[in-house]
Amino acid sequence: MSEHTATTPAASDRVYRPGVTPELSPAELAAACAEAGLTPELVAALGGAAISPLAQKMGLRFLELTAERAVATLPVAGNEQPVGLLHGGAHLVLAESLGSMAAKIHAGPDRNVVGVEISATHHRAVRSGLVTGTATAVHLGGTLVTHEVVMTDEQGRRLSTARITNLVLAPRP
């Protein structure tokens, strides 16, 4: 039985590899938030909950963020499946990031939210460029928050449609 060793592609410096996410210092976190498009005021409105390590690794950049509407971009490069298309899971990461951040803004800085359901339909594949996700509120309740998220390519063609529901948790005493 021979041992098979995978080789790392030459472009591996732009592709994030799995591993332990190091704890960021306050300055590093502020820089990561700024790079992702999150202002200090927005981070404060989120109750300190900023960009997740996964969203950071995947290169999400937030362009607009309110409870009613959230917009972010995701590069295809570094987020492909083996045949070179944007991975379907990347669509879901973008959708869940947008829906969860918008739900958190709706819930307020003293309450957290957790995703309880997400589904997606993929309509078209993409091989390069930036994907834009736009989350639109469907329901902004006190317990459940639901957003529809549409992912489009740089020509505005719909790539995927997702729906995410978050549960608003009671504040901790």
PALO-504022 format. One record per residue: residue in three letters; x, y, z of N, C-alpha, C in turn. Coordinates in nm, 3 decimals, always signed. Layout:
<rs>
code nx ny nz cax cay caz cx cy cz
Ala X Y Z X Y Z X Y Z
...
</rs>
This chain:
<rs>
code nx ny nz cax cay caz cx cy cz
Met +0.086 -0.118 +0.000 +0.000 +0.000 +0.000 +0.090 +0.123 +0.000
Ser +0.069 +0.210 -0.095 +0.152 +0.330 -0.101 +0.080 +0.446 -0.034
Glu +0.160 +0.534 +0.018 +0.105 +0.652 +0.084 +0.090 +0.762 -0.020
His -0.026 +0.826 -0.022 -0.052 +0.933 -0.119 -0.035 +1.067 -0.048
Thr +0.042 +1.155 -0.107 +0.064 +1.287 -0.050 +0.007 +1.392 -0.144
Ala -0.077 +1.477 -0.091 -0.135 +1.585 -0.172 -0.034 +1.698 -0.185
Thr -0.032 +1.759 -0.300 +0.056 +1.874 -0.318 -0.026 +2.001 -0.306
Thr +0.036 +2.104 -0.257 -0.031 +2.231 -0.240 -0.016 +2.313 -0.367
Pro -0.124 +2.370 -0.421 -0.113 +2.450 -0.542 -0.030 +2.576 -0.518
Ala +0.026 +2.628 -0.626 +0.111 +2.747 -0.616 +0.036 +2.867 -0.561
Ala -0.094 +2.874 -0.582 -0.173 +2.988 -0.534 -0.219 +2.969 -0.390
Ser -0.157 +2.876 -0.318 -0.204 +2.845 -0.183 -0.191 +2.962 -0.086
Asp -0.109 +3.061 -0.118 -0.097 +3.174 -0.028 -0.225 +3.257 -0.023
Arg -0.314 +3.245 -0.120 -0.440 +3.318 -0.117 -0.556 +3.230 -0.070
Val -0.530 +3.104 -0.048 -0.633 +3.011 -0.004 -0.611 +2.981 +0.143
Tyr -0.713 +3.002 +0.224 -0.702 +2.974 +0.366 -0.716 +2.825 +0.390
Arg -0.637 +2.774 +0.478 -0.640 +2.633 +0.513 -0.701 +2.616 +0.651
Pro -0.764 +2.501 +0.676 -0.824 +2.480 +0.807 -0.719 +2.480 +0.916
Gly -0.762 +2.512 +1.033 -0.673 +2.512 +1.148 -0.734 +2.593 +1.259
Val -0.665 +2.601 +1.367 -0.713 +2.676 +1.481 -0.709 +2.824 +1.446
Thr -0.819 +2.893 +1.472 -0.824 +3.037 +1.448 -0.762 +3.106 +1.568
Pro -0.655 +3.180 +1.547 -0.591 +3.246 +1.661 -0.680 +3.355 +1.719
Glu -0.669 +3.376 +1.848 -0.741 +3.484 +1.915 -0.683 +3.616 +1.866
Leu -0.768 +3.708 +1.825 -0.722 +3.836 +1.775 -0.710 +3.936 +1.889
Ser -0.607 +4.017 +1.885 -0.595 +4.127 +1.980 -0.701 +4.231 +1.944
Pro -0.734 +4.323 +2.035 -0.831 +4.427 +2.001 -0.793 +4.506 +1.875
Ala -0.665 +4.535 +1.858 -0.621 +4.609 +1.739 -0.639 +4.524 +1.614
Glu -0.607 +4.394 +1.622 -0.624 +4.305 +1.506 -0.771 +4.289 +1.471
Leu -0.857 +4.277 +1.574 -1.000 +4.265 +1.551 -1.055 +4.392 +1.486
Ala -1.011 +4.508 +1.535 -1.055 +4.635 +1.476 -1.012 +4.643 +1.329
Ala -0.890 +4.600 +1.300 -0.841 +4.601 +1.162 -0.921 +4.505 +1.075
Ala -0.950 +4.385 +1.128 -1.028 +4.286 +1.053 -1.169 +4.338 +1.026
Cys -1.229 +4.403 +1.124 -1.363 +4.460 +1.106 -1.361 +4.570 +1.001
Ala -1.260 +4.656 +1.008 -1.249 +4.765 +0.910 -1.230 +4.708 +0.770
Glu -1.147 +4.604 +0.757 -1.125 +4.541 +0.626 -1.253 +4.480 +0.572
Ala -1.339 +4.431 +0.664 -1.465 +4.369 +0.623 -1.577 +4.472 +0.603
Gly -1.546 +4.601 +0.625 -1.647 +4.704 +0.605 -1.730 +4.735 +0.727
Leu -1.691 +4.686 +0.844 -1.767 +4.709 +0.966 -1.706 +4.827 +1.041
Thr -1.782 +4.934 +1.057 -1.734 +5.053 +1.127 -1.735 +5.028 +1.278
Pro -1.658 +5.106 +1.356 -1.663 +5.091 +1.502 -1.804 +5.111 +1.558
Glu -1.881 +5.203 +1.498 -2.018 +5.227 +1.544 -2.106 +5.104 +1.521
Leu -2.086 +5.039 +1.408 -2.163 +4.920 +1.377 -2.124 +4.805 +1.469
Val -1.996 +4.790 +1.496 -1.950 +4.685 +1.588 -2.010 +4.710 +1.726
Ala -2.017 +4.836 +1.769 -2.078 +4.869 +1.898 -2.227 +4.835 +1.896
Ala -2.295 +4.864 +1.784 -2.438 +4.832 +1.772 -2.462 +4.682 +1.775
Leu -2.362 +4.606 +1.733 -2.372 +4.460 +1.736 -2.337 +4.404 +1.873
Gly -2.310 +4.491 +1.970 -2.277 +4.445 +2.103 -2.139 +4.381 +2.109
Gly -2.049 +4.423 +2.021 -1.914 +4.369 +2.019 -1.899 +4.247 +1.930
Ala -2.011 +4.189 +1.887 -2.004 +4.074 +1.796 -1.963 +4.129 +1.661
Ala -1.849 +4.089 +1.615 -1.797 +4.147 +1.491 -1.795 +4.042 +1.382
Ile -1.688 +4.036 +1.308 -1.679 +3.941 +1.197 -1.634 +3.805 +1.249
Ser -1.699 +3.701 +1.202 -1.663 +3.565 +1.245 -1.534 +3.522 +1.176
Pro -1.460 +3.432 +1.239 -1.338 +3.382 +1.174 -1.367 +3.320 +1.036
Leu -1.480 +3.252 +1.021 -1.513 +3.192 +0.892 -1.536 +3.299 +0.786
Ala -1.615 +3.400 +0.820 -1.641 +3.509 +0.724 -1.511 +3.579 +0.688
Gln -1.424 +3.595 +0.785 -1.294 +3.658 +0.761 -1.210 +3.573 +0.668
Lys -1.204 +3.443 +0.693 -1.125 +3.352 +0.609 -1.176 +3.348 +0.466
Met -1.307 +3.362 +0.449 -1.365 +3.352 +0.315 -1.363 +3.484 +0.240
Gly -1.324 +3.592 +0.307 -1.310 +3.721 +0.240 -1.437 +3.802 +0.226
Leu -1.535 +3.781 +0.315 -1.658 +3.860 +0.309 -1.628 +4.007 +0.334
Arg -1.697 +4.093 +0.261 -1.687 +4.237 +0.281 -1.828 +4.293 +0.287
Phe -1.862 +4.352 +0.401 -1.996 +4.406 +0.422 -2.005 +4.546 +0.363
Leu -2.109 +4.570 +0.283 -2.129 +4.698 +0.218 -2.242 +4.778 +0.281
Glu -2.341 +4.708 +0.332 -2.458 +4.771 +0.394 -2.509 +4.676 +0.500
Leu -2.549 +4.729 +0.615 -2.592 +4.640 +0.722 -2.696 +4.709 +0.810
Thr -2.823 +4.672 +0.790 -2.932 +4.715 +0.876 -3.016 +4.592 +0.904
Ala -3.113 +4.604 +0.993 -3.200 +4.490 +1.022 -3.284 +4.453 +0.899
Glu -3.322 +4.552 +0.821 -3.409 +4.530 +0.706 -3.336 +4.485 +0.581
Arg -3.209 +4.525 +0.567 -3.135 +4.495 +0.444 -2.986 +4.487 +0.476
Ala -2.923 +4.385 +0.423 -2.779 +4.368 +0.442 -2.718 +4.324 +0.309
Val -2.601 +4.380 +0.276 -2.534 +4.349 +0.150 -2.387 +4.322 +0.178
Ala -2.334 +4.218 +0.116 -2.191 +4.186 +0.129 -2.144 +4.119 +0.001
Thr -2.013 +4.120 -0.018 -1.954 +4.050 -0.132 -1.864 +3.938 -0.081
Leu -1.844 +3.841 -0.169 -1.760 +3.724 -0.142 -1.681 +3.695 -0.269
Pro -1.547 +3.686 -0.259 -1.470 +3.651 -0.379 -1.486 +3.503 -0.412
Val -1.492 +3.473 -0.540 -1.495 +3.333 -0.582 -1.358 +3.270 -0.556
Ala -1.251 +3.344 -0.586 -1.115 +3.293 -0.569 -1.092 +3.249 -0.424
Gly -1.047 +3.126 -0.408 -1.022 +3.071 -0.276 -1.142 +3.002 -0.214
Asn -1.259 +3.013 -0.277 -1.381 +2.953 -0.223 -1.446 +2.857 -0.322
Glu -1.363 +2.802 -0.413 -1.414 +2.712 -0.516 -1.421 +2.568 -0.466
Gln -1.505 +2.490 -0.532 -1.507 +2.346 -0.516 -1.401 +2.288 -0.611
Pro -1.373 +2.159 -0.606 -1.265 +2.102 -0.687 -1.273 +2.127 -0.838
Val -1.391 +2.145 -0.896 -1.400 +2.167 -1.041 -1.393 +2.315 -1.079
Gly -1.367 +2.403 -0.983 -1.345 +2.543 -1.013 -1.465 +2.635 -1.000
Leu -1.578 +2.583 -0.958 -1.697 +2.665 -0.937 -1.702 +2.711 -0.792
Leu -1.771 +2.824 -0.767 -1.792 +2.865 -0.629 -1.865 +2.752 -0.557
His -1.813 +2.713 -0.442 -1.872 +2.604 -0.364 -2.012 +2.644 -0.317
Gly -2.106 +2.551 -0.325 -2.242 +2.578 -0.280 -2.247 +2.619 -0.134
Gly -2.158 +2.562 -0.054 -2.152 +2.599 +0.088 -2.111 +2.743 +0.108
Ala -2.033 +2.798 +0.014 -1.993 +2.938 +0.024 -2.115 +3.029 +0.011
His -2.210 +2.990 -0.075 -2.335 +3.066 -0.085 -2.405 +3.068 +0.050
Leu -2.406 +2.953 +0.117 -2.474 +2.945 +0.246 -2.401 +3.023 +0.354
Val -2.268 +3.024 +0.349 -2.191 +3.105 +0.445 -2.226 +3.253 +0.426
Leu -2.230 +3.297 +0.301 -2.266 +3.436 +0.272 -2.408 +3.465 +0.320
Ala -2.502 +3.377 +0.289 -2.641 +3.397 +0.330 -2.656 +3.399 +0.481
Glu -2.592 +3.304 +0.549 -2.606 +3.298 +0.695 -2.537 +3.416 +0.761
Ser -2.424 +3.458 +0.708 -2.354 +3.575 +0.764 -2.442 +3.699 +0.753
Leu -2.501 +3.721 +0.636 -2.586 +3.838 +0.616 -2.711 +3.832 +0.703
Gly -2.780 +3.718 +0.699 -2.904 +3.705 +0.776 -2.880 +3.715 +0.925
Ser -2.773 +3.655 +0.973 -2.744 +3.657 +1.117 -2.702 +3.795 +1.164
Met -2.620 +3.865 +1.085 -2.579 +4.001 +1.123 -2.700 +4.095 +1.124
Ala -2.786 +4.084 +1.023 -2.906 +4.168 +1.019 -2.999 +4.135 +1.136
Ala -3.013 +4.007 +1.167 -3.097 +3.966 +1.281 -3.039 +4.018 +1.412
Lys -2.908 +4.015 +1.426 -2.842 +4.065 +1.547 -2.868 +4.215 +1.563
Ile -2.862 +4.290 +1.454 -2.892 +4.433 +1.462 -3.036 +4.453 +1.507
His -3.129 +4.373 +1.452 -3.269 +4.382 +1.493 -3.285 +4.349 +1.641
Ala -3.217 +4.246 +1.688 -3.230 +4.202 +1.827 -3.171 +4.303 +1.925
Gly -3.071 +4.377 +1.883 -3.008 +4.475 +1.970 -2.883 +4.421 +2.037
Pro -2.803 +4.511 +2.094 -2.673 +4.470 +2.149 -2.681 +4.379 +2.271
Asp -2.796 +4.376 +2.341 -2.807 +4.295 +2.462 -2.859 +4.154 +2.438
Arg -2.898 +4.123 +2.315 -2.953 +3.991 +2.285 -2.874 +3.928 +2.172
Asn -2.861 +3.797 +2.178 -2.793 +3.723 +2.072 -2.895 +3.651 +1.985
Val -2.851 +3.608 +1.869 -2.935 +3.532 +1.778 -2.860 +3.407 +1.735
Val -2.935 +3.303 +1.705 -2.877 +3.179 +1.653 -2.962 +3.132 +1.536
Gly -2.896 +3.082 +1.434 -2.967 +3.030 +1.319 -3.038 +2.900 +1.353
Val -3.164 +2.888 +1.313 -3.240 +2.766 +1.338 -3.280 +2.695 +1.209
Glu -3.269 +2.767 +1.095 -3.304 +2.705 +0.967 -3.241 +2.786 +0.855
Ile -3.188 +2.714 +0.757 -3.139 +2.779 +0.635 -3.160 +2.682 +0.520
Ser -3.202 +2.736 +0.407 -3.217 +2.654 +0.287 -3.178 +2.739 +0.167
Ala -3.137 +2.672 +0.061 -3.095 +2.747 -0.058 -3.126 +2.668 -0.183
Thr -3.152 +2.741 -0.289 -3.164 +2.684 -0.423 -3.057 +2.751 -0.508
His -2.974 +2.669 -0.572 -2.869 +2.721 -0.659 -2.923 +2.724 -0.803
His -2.916 +2.841 -0.866 -2.972 +2.860 -0.999 -2.867 +2.860 -1.109
Arg -2.746 +2.905 -1.079 -2.644 +2.924 -1.181 -2.508 +2.915 -1.113
Ala -2.409 +2.865 -1.185 -2.273 +2.853 -1.132 -2.191 +2.977 -1.169
Val -2.084 +2.999 -1.093 -1.992 +3.109 -1.121 -1.850 +3.059 -1.098
Arg -1.757 +3.102 -1.184 -1.618 +3.057 -1.177 -1.519 +3.165 -1.132
Ser -1.558 +3.291 -1.140 -1.464 +3.397 -1.105 -1.539 +3.522 -1.065
Gly -1.464 +3.618 -1.010 -1.522 +3.747 -0.976 -1.572 +3.754 -0.833
Leu -1.661 +3.849 -0.811 -1.722 +3.870 -0.681 -1.869 +3.832 -0.687
Val -1.916 +3.769 -0.582 -2.058 +3.738 -0.566 -2.112 +3.839 -0.465
Thr -2.227 +3.896 -0.494 -2.292 +3.989 -0.402 -2.415 +3.922 -0.344
Gly -2.425 +3.926 -0.212 -2.542 +3.875 -0.142 -2.622 +3.991 -0.088
Thr -2.753 +3.986 -0.106 -2.842 +4.090 -0.054 -2.951 +4.022 +0.027
Ala -2.951 +4.051 +0.157 -3.052 +3.996 +0.248 -3.163 +4.099 +0.266
Thr -3.286 +4.053 +0.254 -3.403 +4.138 +0.273 -3.490 +4.075 +0.380
Ala -3.532 +4.155 +0.477 -3.614 +4.103 +0.586 -3.748 +4.055 +0.534
Val -3.787 +3.936 +0.579 -3.919 +3.881 +0.551 -4.006 +3.898 +0.675
His -3.945 +3.876 +0.794 -4.016 +3.887 +0.922 -3.918 +3.932 +1.029
Leu -3.950 +4.040 +1.098 -3.868 +4.091 +1.208 -3.949 +4.083 +1.336
Gly -3.950 +3.966 +1.397 -4.027 +3.945 +1.519 -3.942 +3.952 +1.644
Gly -4.008 +3.937 +1.757 -3.937 +3.938 +1.885 -3.869 +3.806 +1.915
Thr -3.915 +3.698 +1.853 -3.858 +3.566 +1.876 -3.789 +3.511 +1.753
Leu -3.852 +3.526 +1.637 -3.794 +3.476 +1.512 -3.772 +3.591 +1.414
Val -3.662 +3.581 +1.340 -3.627 +3.680 +1.238 -3.593 +3.602 +1.112
Thr -3.657 +3.636 +1.000 -3.635 +3.564 +0.875 -3.593 +3.662 +0.766
His -3.492 +3.621 +0.689 -3.443 +3.699 +0.575 -3.437 +3.611 +0.451
Glu -3.466 +3.671 +0.336 -3.438 +3.608 +0.208 -3.308 +3.669 +0.158
Val -3.218 +3.584 +0.110 -3.088 +3.632 +0.062 -3.071 +3.588 -0.083
Val -3.046 +3.685 -0.170 -3.025 +3.659 -0.312 -2.878 +3.684 -0.343
Met -2.812 +3.586 -0.401 -2.673 +3.598 -0.444 -2.671 +3.619 -0.594
Thr -2.593 +3.720 -0.639 -2.583 +3.751 -0.781 -2.436 +3.760 -0.822
Asp -2.412 +3.744 -0.953 -2.276 +3.760 -1.004 -2.254 +3.907 -1.043
Glu -2.139 +3.937 -1.099 -2.106 +4.076 -1.132 -2.192 +4.133 -1.244
Gln -2.262 +4.048 -1.318 -2.355 +4.094 -1.421 -2.498 +4.105 -1.367
Gly -2.516 +4.081 -1.237 -2.648 +4.090 -1.177 -2.735 +3.968 -1.195
Arg -2.678 +3.858 -1.247 -2.755 +3.735 -1.266 -2.768 +3.661 -1.134
Arg -2.888 +3.611 -1.107 -2.913 +3.538 -0.983 -2.840 +3.405 -0.986
Leu -2.762 +3.382 -0.882 -2.688 +3.257 -0.867 -2.758 +3.162 -0.771
Ser -2.814 +3.218 -0.665 -2.869 +3.136 -0.558 -2.968 +3.219 -0.479
Thr -3.068 +3.151 -0.423 -3.165 +3.215 -0.335 -3.170 +3.135 -0.206
Ala -3.153 +3.204 -0.094 -3.154 +3.136 +0.036 -3.256 +3.202 +0.128
Arg -3.297 +3.127 +0.226 -3.388 +3.178 +0.330 -3.329 +3.133 +0.463
Ile -3.313 +3.228 +0.555 -3.257 +3.197 +0.686 -3.348 +3.250 +0.795
Thr -3.369 +3.167 +0.897 -3.445 +3.207 +1.014 -3.355 +3.199 +1.136
Asn -3.353 +3.307 +1.214 -3.276 +3.314 +1.337 -3.370 +3.323 +1.456
Leu -3.329 +3.262 +1.565 -3.400 +3.270 +1.692 -3.334 +3.379 +1.775
Val -3.416 +3.471 +1.828 -3.365 +3.576 +1.915 -3.366 +3.521 +2.057
Leu -3.248 +3.518 +2.119 -3.235 +3.464 +2.254 -3.264 +3.571 +2.358
Ala -3.320 +3.529 +2.469 -3.346 +3.621 +2.580 -3.212 +3.670 +2.635
Pro -3.210 +3.794 +2.684 -3.084 +3.843 +2.742 -3.043 +3.759 +2.862
Arg -2.914 +3.744 +2.878 -2.864 +3.671 +2.995 -2.868 +3.763 +3.116
Pro -2.908 +3.708 +3.231 -2.915 +3.793 +3.353 -2.778 +3.836 +3.400
</rs>
